[in-house]
Amino acid sequence: MTVEKKGLQIKEALDLAQKLHQNLAKLVSGLRVTYDQMEDKTTFLEEFIHYLKYPLIVYRREPAVERVMDFVAKFVTSFHNSDSEEADEMDEENSPVNYLFNFLLQSHVANSMAVRFRVCQLIYKLLVNLPENALIDDDLFDKIHDAMLIRVTDRVPNVRIQAVLALARLQDPSDANCPVTNVYMHLLENDLNAEVRRAVLSCIAPSARTLPKIVGRTKDVKELVRKLAYQVLAEKVHIRALSIAQRVNLLQLGLNDRSEAVREIMQKKLLQSWLKYTEGNVLELLHRLDVENSPEVAVSALNAMFALSSISELAEKCKNIDERKLIPPDTLSPENVLYWKALCEYFKSKGEEGEAALEQVLPEPAVYVEYLMSYLRTLPVLTEEEKADMTKIEDLMTKAFIGQQLIRIIGCLDTSEEGGRKRLLAVLQEILTMSNVPTSFVSSLVEILLGILKLDDRRILTVAEIISELREPIVTVENALDVAESRKQEVKIAGVKVQLIEAKQALEDSINAQDFSRASELKEKVAELEKLKAQLMKEIEEPELKEVRMEKNDPETLLKCLIMCNELLKHISLSKGLGGTLNEIIQSLILPGITNVHPSVRNMAVLCIGCCALQDKDFAKRHLTLLLQISQLDEVRVRTSALNAVIDLLLLFGLDIFTKPELDGAENCEKNPEEINEPAESEESDANKKEEEDKEKEVSAVNAILMLFSDFLDSEIPEIRTETAEGLAKLMFSGRLVSSKLLSRLVLLWYNPVTEEDTKLRHCLGVFFPLFAYSNRTNQECFEEAFLPTLQTLFNAPASSPLADVDASNVAELLVDLTRQSGLKQQTKDFQISTVHDNLALRICNEIIKDPTSPDVRIYSKCLCSLELSKDFRKDLLPILNVALEDITDKVSLRAMEKVKMQLSNTTASKELVAVSLDATATNEQENVEGNRNDENDEVFEEQKTVKGKATKGRKKAASASTRKKSSRTADSVTEGEDKEAEPVSVSIRPSRRAKSIAMEKTKKNLSKLINDEAD
């Protein structure tokens, strides 16, 4: 016997669905029973839609409404199962799925944003709850597709979000012209709402077309979008789908992101997913990052991975080293040596805890330097023919990279032990003198060497010895004889030959005569002559070998020596000065390098001269002209080095570098003692003339350099322009240079479209302007002086100039903002006579009065509305505003000026109201006091005299202060008159109720009169 299931009514089911802890599957089955029992299915669906309309008009994300939406989606999609009968029913027009879809598609164009939002949400939930193998009618698919494509352009962001989610199952990544994919890519780049962009990121299918757009969202302005972009790349994109450049770029951006959450996603999600794709092999991951071209990014990635493991675990995992704690030379590769170096540096940064682990992965210093020495000896030196072979060049670059990383590991060695430190120093000096060591190694080696040596004198001597050994090595040469010596040797040999012939003849005669004693003597003599002849012949054929020092002047040797000298000068203290050893190096190496043919040698020589000039002011004065000439004539790289050297000298010594040494006068006195007897007046006059001449020369020299800098700002070479702008910013910020003209040039350079692609210049100036302006008031006054010249340059720019495209109003807004007193970091507590904006307002008003009909007045009037004027100055500005308003014809400018005038008038009127109330209070108190005794009256009158005396004194002070602020006689007279008429009296007595009422009466009268005057 079967038990009949009890069904639920639609209203009852929807009511229950709103409540918490409801089993939606049970509600769905109960409502299905009711649906199956009804013969007229259309009636059920109409009633269902009727009750569904109630939650559709609710825009807020109420939990009850959200549960109803989930229930409706589950109930309707429950009809889409695998039964054949119900599958046939799905094809019918009145099936629940089709019926609900048709209703929703008719409602998506409703005026109510709540209805549009709920319709898109319900379509999304219906599509999500349909099984993966579900099929819907083509017409219905097209209708949903078209409707949602319309809704993704809705003005309400939440509607767009739901439409984006609904389109997720309708996209076809394999179709190159898929409309959904195109819409997704458009929204990713152009939608202003961050949540919409996040919704697109969560829905878009990665493909060759969409991957660049997904990667581009890692640079989004919103933290949540960037975070989701990295998460999508970690979960949906294989590492092989990304190019090497994309991988490196993602690591560089993600690990250096300003948001901690984004860096954490990068560290724990994306890097771990890439490790998973490489089966946990870190070296394989490094191989896919091309560590030779991007070692810094690879080290950052390794440090991020190291942070997720303990130090002991990392030490145990280091399996690339052998029992000597070294990587076998035949297995060295860029990946494993970079991993070794990064691991050692990570352990070194962990302090005492990392020192113990460092001992497990690094040998003793003496052992390691021998290992390094043996590897560096294997570096090949390519011939001219081999340099044409790219394979050998790439092999050399790989070996050089490995050697560079091995050298940097030296910094992690423990040099506290004396023996190991001495051996390390000896090996480093030997390496630096090796001919096959590349130039790129020298800087790192010298830096390590100087880091071990602590005393400056020892540093100088050590580097000087290395330079001498490298530039003048001991070479074995043949001591060839000259012509005269060779002739003498030949004569000697000829004589020996003659004696030998005579001795042999005599020997033969003695033997024939049987004089054997004589023959034995001659035989010995012949042997001696033969020996002497052989020795003389050997001297001629084989010249004597001799060890001599031979000077090398090839570019590579000179460059190595100059790099060592430059590193030395950077490490010694500025107070050390130039000694005899350094002066000898300057004369024999640095100054000749300035005239070398090779640009790299000249560039390094210029850097060395700049460092030497920082050590000695007199040296700087002598060679400043040389540096200025180089900055104008040589190649770009050499010119920038010379320009930076000049700027460094100005930063260190200031403009005093152009003054003559004070010792000149003393030397002249010593040389000319007869001048002591001259009259004192003539000496003073001569001294004054000399001082004036020196000042004129100094001023002319400073002006010449500033003109040179100004010309550099107009240079067509971006590097020269950028370095000059950065140098001027440093000089201004340090207080060495104050120039409103150059500041105006920098502002115009920042806005100039020509510098749009110069990111370093834009970033430098963008950081400099607010820091410089808000540091103190003097800097803001410099911006005030640059205000009008900057705007006038833009106004007068010809149409062919790039400055014609600059928005002058934007520049004016920037300058007004930079001169705000509220932005100053150091707010002065003392009373300020006027603010920078007060003076700027006077300048702007005077400029408007000069030419009221100019189109530039519109920008000036807009600036006036943005100024922060002091309370005391507002009243002084009114007369000038009235004069300026008389001849202005532009309506926009007129409205802006009237707005400013109204604000100032309201402020002035409020001041007058306060003054009237205080006068009424004083009058009332005086009437009350007159009824008292005479002795009390005397005291009161004395008090009133003191109060009036103070008020008069304050009024004079204000008048004098306002007089100093005037820019024209008309403004002076008008303002002084107004100051005398209405000046509030500062009385500390609390007014009575009667006094308040009298003051209100007078106030009403004054206001009505004021209104009538304005109406007239």
Residue pairs with C-beta under 8 A, 6 or more apart in sequence:
5 29
5 30
5 33
6 30
6 33
7 30
7 31
7 32
7 33
7 34
7 35
7 36
7 37
8 16
8 27
8 30
8 31
8 33
8 34
9 34
10 31
10 34
10 44
10 47
10 48
10 51
11 51
13 27
13 30
13 31
13 71
13 75
14 51
14 52
14 68
14 71
16 22
16 27
17 24
17 27
17 67
17 68
17 70
17 71
18 64
18 65
18 67
18 68
19 64
19 67
20 63
20 67
22 67
24 67
24 70
24 71
24 74
25 74
27 71
27 75
28 71
28 74
28 75
28 78
31 75
32 75
32 78
34 44
35 41
35 44
35 96
38 44
41 94
42 94
45 94
45 96
45 99
45 100
48 96
49 99
49 100
49 103
52 72
55 65
55 68
55 69
55 118
56 107
56 114
56 115
56 118
56 119
56 122
57 112
57 114
57 115
57 118
58 65
58 114
58 118
59 113
59 114
59 117
59 118
65 118
69 118
69 121
69 122
69 125
70 125
72 100
72 122
72 125
73 122
73 125
73 126
73 128
73 129
74 129
75 96
76 96
76 97
76 100
76 126
77 97
77 126
77 129
77 130
79 86
79 89
79 90
79 95
79 96
79 97
80 90
80 97
80 130
80 131
80 134
81 87
89 95
90 97
90 98
91 137
92 98
97 126
97 136
98 137
98 140
100 122
100 126
101 123
101 126
101 140
101 143
101 144
102 140
104 119
104 122
104 123
105 143
105 144
105 147
107 115
107 119
108 116
108 119
108 120
108 123
108 147
108 150
108 151
109 116
109 150
110 116
110 119
113 154
113 156
113 158
113 159
116 151
116 154
116 156
116 159
117 156
117 158
117 159
117 162
120 148
120 151
120 159
120 162
120 163
120 165
120 166
121 162
123 144
123 147
123 148
123 162
123 166
124 162
124 165
124 166
124 168
127 144
127 166
127 168
127 169
127 170
128 169
130 136
130 169
141 170
144 166
144 170
145 167
145 170
145 179
145 180
148 163
148 166
148 167
148 170
149 163
149 167
149 179
149 180
149 183
151 159
151 160
151 162
151 163
151 166
152 160
152 163
152 164
152 167
152 183
152 187
153 160
154 160
154 163
157 193
157 195
157 196
160 187
160 191
160 193
160 196
160 199
161 195
161 196
161 199
164 184
164 187
164 196
164 199
164 200
164 203
165 199
165 202
165 203
167 180
167 183
167 184
167 203
168 203
170 180
171 178
171 180
171 181
171 184
171 203
171 204
171 205
172 178
172 180
172 181
173 181
173 205
173 206
173 207
173 210
174 207
175 181
176 209
181 204
181 205
181 207
181 209
181 210
184 200
184 203
184 204
184 210
184 213
185 204
185 209
185 210
185 213
187 196
187 197
187 200
188 197
188 200
188 201
188 204
188 213
188 214
188 216
188 217
189 213
189 216
191 197
191 200
194 220
194 222
194 224
194 225
197 217
197 220
197 222
197 225
198 224
198 225
198 228
201 214
201 217
201 225
201 228
201 229
201 232
202 228
202 232
204 210
204 213
204 214
206 214
206 232
206 236
206 237
206 241
211 237
211 241
211 242
214 229
214 232
214 233
214 237
215 229
215 233
215 242
215 246
215 249
215 250
217 225
217 226
217 228
217 229
218 226
218 229
218 230
218 233
218 250
218 253
218 254
219 226
219 253
220 226
220 229
223 259
223 261
223 262
226 257
226 259
226 262
227 259
227 261
227 262
227 265
230 250
230 254
230 262
230 265
230 266
230 269
230 270
231 265
231 269
231 270
233 242
233 250
233 270
234 265
234 269
234 270
234 272
234 273
235 269
235 273
238 277
239 247
239 273
239 274
239 277
239 278
239 288
240 277
242 250
244 288
244 289
244 290
247 274
247 288
247 289
248 289
248 290
248 294
248 297
250 266
250 270
251 266
251 271
251 289
251 297
251 300
251 301
252 294
252 297
252 300
254 262
254 263
254 265
254 266
254 270
255 263
255 266
255 267
255 297
255 300
255 301
255 304
256 263
256 300
257 263
257 266
266 304
267 304
267 305
267 307
267 308
268 308
271 301
271 304
271 305
274 285
274 288
275 281
275 282
275 285
275 305
278 284
278 285
278 288
282 302
282 305
282 339
283 333
283 335
283 336
283 339
285 301
286 298
286 302
286 334
286 335
286 338
286 339
287 335
289 297
289 298
289 301
291 298
291 334
291 335
291 338
292 334
292 397
292 398
292 401
295 338
295 401
295 405
298 338
298 342
299 338
299 341
299 342
299 345
302 338
302 339
302 342
302 343
302 346
303 342
303 346
306 314
306 342
306 343
306 346
309 317
311 347
311 350
311 353
311 354
311 357
312 357
314 343
314 346
314 347
314 357
315 347
315 357
315 360
315 361
318 340
318 343
318 360
318 361
320 327
320 331
320 336
320 339
320 340
321 327
321 340
321 361
322 328
324 363
324 367
325 360
325 361
325 362
325 363
326 363
326 367
326 368
326 371
327 336
327 337
327 340
329 371
329 374
329 375
329 378
332 375
332 402
333 402
334 398
334 401
334 402
334 405
337 402
337 405
337 406
338 405
340 361
340 405
340 409
341 405
341 406
341 408
341 409
343 361
344 358
344 361
344 362
344 409
344 412
345 411
345 412
346 354
347 354
347 355
347 357
347 358
347 361
347 412
348 354
348 358
348 411
348 412
350 357
355 414
358 412
358 414
362 368
362 409
362 412
362 413
363 371
364 420
365 413
365 414
365 415
365 417
365 420
365 421
365 423
365 424
366 419
366 420
366 423
366 424
368 409
368 410
368 413
369 410
369 423
369 424
369 427
369 428
370 427
372 406
372 407
372 410
372 427
372 431
373 427
373 430
373 431
375 402
375 403
375 406
376 403
376 431
376 434
376 436
376 437
376 441
377 434
377 436
378 399
379 396
379 399
379 400
379 403
379 436
379 437
379 438
380 392
380 396
380 399
380 436
381 435
381 436
382 392
382 393
382 396
386 392
387 393
400 438
400 440
400 441
403 438
403 441
404 440
404 441
404 444
407 441
407 444
407 445
407 448
408 444
410 424
410 428
410 448
411 448
411 451
413 420
413 424
414 420
415 421
415 424
415 452
421 452
424 452
425 449
425 452
425 453
425 462
428 445
428 448
428 449
429 449
429 462
429 465
429 466
431 437
431 441
431 445
432 442
432 445
432 446
432 449
432 466
432 470
432 560
432 564
433 466
433 469
433 470
433 473
437 445
439 556
439 559
439 560
439 563
442 560
442 563
442 564
442 567
443 563
443 567
446 463
446 563
446 564
446 567
446 568
447 567
447 571
449 462
449 463
450 459
450 463
450 567
450 568
450 571
453 459
453 462
456 572
456 573
456 576
459 568
459 571
459 572
460 568
460 572
460 579
460 581
460 582
461 581
463 564
463 565
463 567
463 568
464 581
464 584
464 585
466 564
467 561
467 564
467 565
467 585
467 589
470 552
470 557
470 560
470 561
471 551
471 552
471 557
471 558
471 561
471 589
472 549
472 550
472 551
472 552
473 549
473 550
473 552
474 547
474 548
474 549
475 547
475 548
475 549
475 550
476 545
476 546
476 547
477 545
477 546
477 547
477 548
477 550
478 543
478 544
478 545
478 546
479 543
479 544
479 545
479 546
480 543
481 489
481 540
481 543
486 540
489 536
489 539
489 540
490 540
492 536
493 533
493 536
493 537
493 540
496 529
496 532
496 533
496 536
497 533
499 529
500 526
500 529
500 530
500 533
503 522
503 525
503 526
503 529
504 526
506 522
507 519
507 522
507 523
507 526
510 516
510 518
510 519
510 522
511 519
555 596
555 597
555 598
555 600
555 601
558 589
558 593
558 596
558 601
559 598
559 600
559 601
559 604
561 589
562 589
562 590
562 593
562 601
562 604
562 605
562 607
562 608
563 604
565 585
565 589
565 590
565 608
566 604
566 607
566 608
566 611
569 582
569 608
569 611
569 612
569 614
569 615
570 611
572 615
574 614
574 615
574 652
576 615
577 615
577 616
578 586
578 612
578 615
578 616
578 619
582 612
582 615
586 608
586 609
586 612
590 605
590 608
590 609
590 612
591 605
591 609
593 601
593 602
593 604
593 605
593 608
594 602
594 605
594 606
594 609
594 626
594 630
595 602
596 602
596 605
599 634
599 635
599 637
599 638
602 634
602 635
602 638
603 635
603 637
603 638
603 641
606 627
606 630
606 638
606 641
606 642
606 645
607 641
607 645
609 623
609 626
609 627
609 645
610 627
610 641
610 642
610 644
610 645
610 648
610 649
612 619
612 623
613 619
613 620
613 623
613 624
613 627
613 645
613 649
614 620
614 648
614 649
614 652
617 653
617 657
618 661
620 649
620 653
620 657
621 657
621 658
621 661
624 646
624 649
624 657
627 642
627 645
627 646
627 649
628 642
628 646
628 705
628 708
630 638
630 639
630 642
631 639
631 642
631 643
631 646
631 708
631 712
632 639
632 708
633 639
634 642
636 717
636 719
636 720
637 719
639 717
639 720
640 719
640 720
640 723
643 712
643 720
643 723
643 724
643 727
644 723
644 727
646 705
646 727
647 723
647 727
647 730
647 731
649 657
650 657
650 731
650 736
650 737
651 730
651 731
651 734
651 736
654 736
655 698
655 702
655 736
655 737
658 697
658 698
658 701
658 702
659 694
659 698
660 694
668 675
669 675
669 676
675 683
706 739
706 742
709 724
709 727
709 728
709 742
710 741
710 742
710 745
712 720
712 721
712 724
713 721
713 724
713 725
713 728
713 745
713 746
713 749
714 721
715 721
715 724
718 755
718 758
718 761
721 749
721 755
721 758
721 761
722 758
722 760
722 761
722 764
725 746
725 749
725 761
725 764
725 765
726 760
726 761
726 764
728 737
728 742
728 746
729 746
729 764
729 765
729 768
729 772
731 737
732 738
732 739
732 742
732 743
732 768
732 772
732 779
732 782
733 768
733 771
733 772
733 775
738 778
738 782
739 782
740 782
740 783
740 785
740 786
740 789
741 786
741 789
743 782
743 783
743 786
744 786
744 789
744 790
744 793
746 765
746 768
747 769
747 786
747 790
747 811
747 814
747 815
748 790
748 793
748 794
748 803
748 806
749 755
749 761
749 765
750 761
750 762
750 765
750 766
750 769
751 803
751 806
751 810
751 811
752 802
752 803
752 806
753 802
753 805
753 806
754 802
755 761
755 762
756 762
769 814
769 818
770 818
770 823
772 779
773 779
773 780
773 783
773 818
773 819
773 823
774 780
774 818
774 823
774 824
774 825
775 825
775 826
776 824
776 826
777 821
777 824
777 828
777 836
780 818
780 819
780 821
780 824
780 836
781 836
781 839
783 815
783 818
783 819
783 836
784 819
784 836
784 839
784 840
784 843
786 815
787 812
787 815
787 819
787 840
787 843
788 843
788 847
790 811
790 815
791 808
791 811
791 812
791 856
791 859
793 803
794 803
794 806
794 808
794 811
795 808
795 856
797 803
797 804
797 806
798 804
808 856
808 859
809 859
809 862
812 859
812 862
812 863
813 863
813 866
816 837
816 840
816 863
816 866
816 867
817 823
817 866
819 836
819 837
819 840
820 837
820 868
821 827
821 832
821 835
821 836
821 837
821 868
822 868
832 870
833 961
833 964
833 965
834 870
834 873
834 965
835 868
835 869
835 870
835 873
837 867
837 868
837 869
837 870
838 869
838 870
838 873
838 877
838 965
839 965
840 863
840 867
841 864
841 867
841 869
841 873
841 877
842 877
842 880
842 965
842 967
844 860
844 863
844 864
845 864
845 877
845 880
845 881
845 884
846 880
846 967
846 968
847 860
848 857
848 860
848 861
848 884
848 888
849 880
849 883
849 884
851 857
852 884
852 886
852 887
852 888
852 889
853 887
853 888
853 889
853 890
855 890
857 888
857 890
857 893
858 890
858 892
858 893
858 896
860 893
861 888
861 892
861 893
861 894
861 896
861 897
861 900
862 896
864 896
864 897
864 900
865 896
865 899
865 900
869 877
869 904
871 907
872 958
872 961
872 962
873 965
874 903
874 904
874 907
874 908
875 904
875 907
875 908
875 911
875 975
875 978
875 979
876 962
876 965
876 966
876 971
876 975
877 904
878 901
878 904
878 905
878 908
878 978
879 970
879 971
879 974
879 975
879 978
880 967
880 968
880 971
881 897
881 900
881 901
881 904
882 901
883 970
884 897
885 894
885 897
885 898
885 901
888 894
888 897
909 1007
909 1010
911 982
911 984
912 982
912 1006
913 1003
913 1006
914 984
915 982
915 983
915 984
915 985
916 999
916 1002
916 1003
916 1006
917 991
917 995
917 996
917 999
917 1003
918 984
918 985
918 986
918 987
918 991
919 985
920 991
920 995
920 996
920 998
920 999
920 1002
921 987
921 989
921 991
921 992
921 995
921 999
922 944
922 985
922 987
922 989
923 995
923 998
924 991
924 992
924 994
924 995
924 998
925 989
925 992
925 995
926 940
926 944
928 992
929 936
929 937
929 940
930 937
932 940
947 985
947 986
947 987
948 985
950 986
951 983
951 985
951 986
954 983
954 986
955 979
955 980
955 983
958 979
958 983
959 976
959 979
959 980
962 975
962 976
962 979
963 972
963 976
966 972
966 975
991 999
